[in-house]
């Protein structure tokens, strides 16, 4: 099974926290995808909670169901989702090793 996206320990902790405290419905998992892709901003990544859909690759990361659209896999391979919390920033970040090759 291909797992195109990995989650850091901090990201796993935060996703589980959100799923419990924001009442994410049973059967939903973490959807990771691509947004944009045109103009100067280039491609970006998105996170959300969603049910699995036909054409998804779904896998489990420490009890979290992760869903990605199969057609977006080539843009997501090697991506790591991290969570940062410091004095200036709080949120998920995306570490994309492919950017270094562009």
N, C-alpha and C positions, 0 to 999 in steps of 0.2 A: 504494500500500500504506500503510495506516494503521500508524503506530508509536506506540501510545498512551503507552508508557513510554520515557523516555530514561535513559541511564546516564552518570554523570560519568566523567571520565578516571580518577579514583581508583577508582571502582567497577569499571570495566572491568579495570583492572590487578589488583584483588583477586579478581574472579571468575575470571579466567584463571589466577591463582596457585592458587586453590582447585581448579579443574578439573584442573590438572597434579599438584598435590601430594596431593590427596585421592583420586586415582584414580577420578574420575567416569567412568562407562562411556561408550564411544563411542555416539553417537546421542542422548545426553542433552543438554539445554540448560537454561538458566535459566528457571524458572517464576516468574512474578510474579503474585500474586493478592490477593484480598480475604478477610479473615477477620472474624468478629464481625459487628457492625452492629446490635446491640441493647443496651439498657441504657445506663448513664452513660458507659461506655468508648467508645462509638461504634464506628466502623469502623476496622479496622487493616489493615495490609498484610503479606504474607508473601513470602519468597523460598525457593526450593528448587531442586533439580535433578531433572528429570523428562523423559520422552520426550514428544514431541508427541502430542496426543490429538485425536480427532474433535471439531470445534467450537472448536478453538483458532485464534487468530491467531498465526502464527509469522513471525518476521523475524530478520534478522541485524544484530548490532551489533558491528562490528570483529571478526568471526570467532566471535562468541558467538551461538548460536541462542537466541532469546528466545521464550517461549510464554506467552500469556495466554488465558484462556477468553473467547470472544467475548461471552458474556452478562455478563461483568464489565467489559467495556471502558468503559462509561459512568462507572464509578467510578475508572478508571485513567488516563483521558485527561489529559495534562499532567503526570503524576507523574514525578518524577526520583528515581532511586536514586543515592545518594552513599555514599561510604565515609569514615568519620572515624576518625582515629587520633591521639590526643594523650595527655597524662599521665593523664587521668581516664576517657577513653572510647575504645573500639575496636569498630567495627562498622558495619553498614550503616544508613543513615538514609533516610527517605522525605520528600521535599519535595513537598507537595501544594498547588498553587495554588488548588484548589477549596475548601480549608478557609477561605480568606479570604472566600469568598462565602457561607458558611453562616451 
